């Protein structure tokens, strides 16, 4: 351990070696490696001269790819060049300067400080660009542009956190720096406590520091925010394609306390014709809060309960916490001890702390044997049909919120203290849950939800934003958190709709449900000893507004599911910060627009609170159409917009193609619709959309059982092209219905055959002026009917539709 706690610079290069995309340097203070991963990704590793590099990473799932590069040596240093980046390496003192292929500077070490040590911590200081903006960092409060702020990564049980609270539950130390016309990314792969400073309390530099271990970071020069996200997701992994039922509405409460209460909730959804796919059980379903147990006094026959729910089209999701009750004779506890699978003190005795069950032991999920054992514990619940699990309290938490630093973890046989393992605990628990459940599901896709994690957790679980508060500020904070998490490789995110702590009023609940309908994870959740918070609990007006937006979401399922398929391939999120598509529009970085986002590639949502009924909205460049009628707006402008309780500002970009269902099913297991509706928004620029479908529940798509067709729309040529099909899955859709939004075409032809049009149908179903929020209509607001049913063969080659 280093004893000198003064800042000590890394110093000049004293020795170097090269070979096979690796350059190794030595200075008086450090050993340094530069590893070329791809033509757009370079890795920098810095470690004290007295230590040894470790090769294990829980976050990174890839290895360096064979890449063409040149390395030029000169008296001042070295120049590493690929087709996408240039890395200038200064010799005296050692400094790094990243440029794009054209030579535009992206990010450089501060000339005076660069990389330095203070005791066991290592810091990297970067020059602060004059107009540089910083985005990303995942689950961090605040606004889109993080300049002027600092953030800490240390997973924390942040019950009822505030608008500026930091840290929260999840650590994803990845950000992007945006200049006037260029962008770069940095990912720090170190799970010790870390701090990022983006010019907070100084005007000289941005920096990132680790409390211990090595400074191991990756720099991305991919050319755009979207490409950097793709590269980062390639590096840390993408999410698995979720079961379709997990994208439906989910109802949760802390807690539904009996099988009778749970079944009544389920019956209410069906009787009130409100779509829902998932109901959760929080900790009160267990016996004395012991995981993998049931309280048979209140849940007398779990198998029968699951069967009754499935008959109504519901999936059941169970909460599973990490704390194992320290009770002699409790099987889980005895196995944990006998097999030596728990977190221990340095003297080998099990660590115990207090959580919901009382005094508990904690599984060591950094040990492969523990993860395998943990997965076995799900067998009984899987056998009765439970495919979804919710990992909570996994920061990890024990009352007092101060687990001792000296606790010991296996760390895949290498050993680590709590200081190193803390931020990885939640991710490794989610991993153990996902892998264990998947291995026992006989082909079905699991659903896992986690509160805590680290970069790479998207490979195993969806994430929600924890214990929020029922107020307007938290509702909008949740929007910003989801946008920021999307910028950190987390596509499947959500918040407790309606607020967990406290009680919403009818107006707030209605607005939150509207926003929730445009979230990847759509889950209502409320706390014990608070009022009922199901969609029908706030009166007729709130109930109908909520139900209509839930139905709208279900009708959007082809769009939503196709977008989630894209996320599973590329890492591009469903909730997309405007910075992804409009990176160099300076206006979007103003704090007042931080609550706006894209839902997929083509729908813009302006989240507004429940108190203001007139709102200012900024529409980026292009032409936009209001979802609810034919009103069009020219982008690059600020507009004033009426936002009564029943209207959430939602806009579609001109040229877009939005696939929907003709009506909302009650749940995803309901007989699939035989009609696909395509909504074409005329005007604008060329647009394409990859329409995707499969059985929605198994892994058969990995062996070709999927359907994918690229839809491309050329508004200038007035042509929709449906490319040849990929995959061998045949969807239920047998008919295609086209809706044109904007200028009505005078004629339409499919594959050269002209169709007649009934001019009487050239009208809206429900004009905005007559909008009735109490009307139980499942119409996609507000469809422009133009064509009768068209038979459509999904096995055909490319088809052109002209209008």
Buried (B, 14 or more C-beta within 10 A) or exposed (E): EBEEEEEBBBBBBEEBEBEEBBBBBBBEBBBBBBBBBBBBBBBBBBBBEEBEEBEEBBBBEEEBEEBEBEBEEEEEBBBBBBEBBBBBBBBEBBBBBBBBBEEEBBBBBBEEBBBBBBBBBBBBBBBBBEEBBBBBBBBBBBBBBBBBBBBBBBBBBBBBBEEEBBBBBBBBBBBBBBBEEBBBBBBBBBBBBBBBBBBBEEEEBBBBBBBBBBBBBBBBBBBBBBBBBBBBBBBBBBBBBBBBBBBBBBBBBBBBBBBEEBBEBBEBBBEBEBBBBBBBBBBBBBBEBBBBBBBEEBBEEBEEBBEBBEEBBBBBBBBBBBBBBBBEEBEBBEBBBEEBBBBBEEEEEBBBBEBBBBBBBBBBBBBEEBBBBBBEBBEBBBEBBBBBBBBBBBBBBBEEEEBEEEBBBBBEEEEBBBBBBBBBBBBBBBBBBBBBBBBBBEEBBBBBBBBBBBBBBBBBBBBBBBBBBBBBEBBBBBBBBBBBBBBBBBBBBBBBBBBBBBBBEBBBBBBBBBBBBBBBBBBBBBBEEBEEBBBBBBEEBBBBBBBBBBBBBBBBBBBBBBBBBBBBBBBBBBBBBBBBBBBBBEBBBEEEBBBBBBBBBBBBBBBBBBEEEEBEBBBBEBBBBBBBBBEBBEBEEEBEBEBEBBBBBBBBBBBBBBBBBBBBBBBBBEEBBEBBBBBBBBBBEEBBBBBBBBBBBBBBBEEEBBBBBBBBBBBEEBBBBBBEBBBEBBBEBBBBBBBBBBEBBEEBEBEEEEBEBEEEBEEBBBEBEEBEBEEEBBBBBBBBBBBEEBEBEBEEEEBEBBB
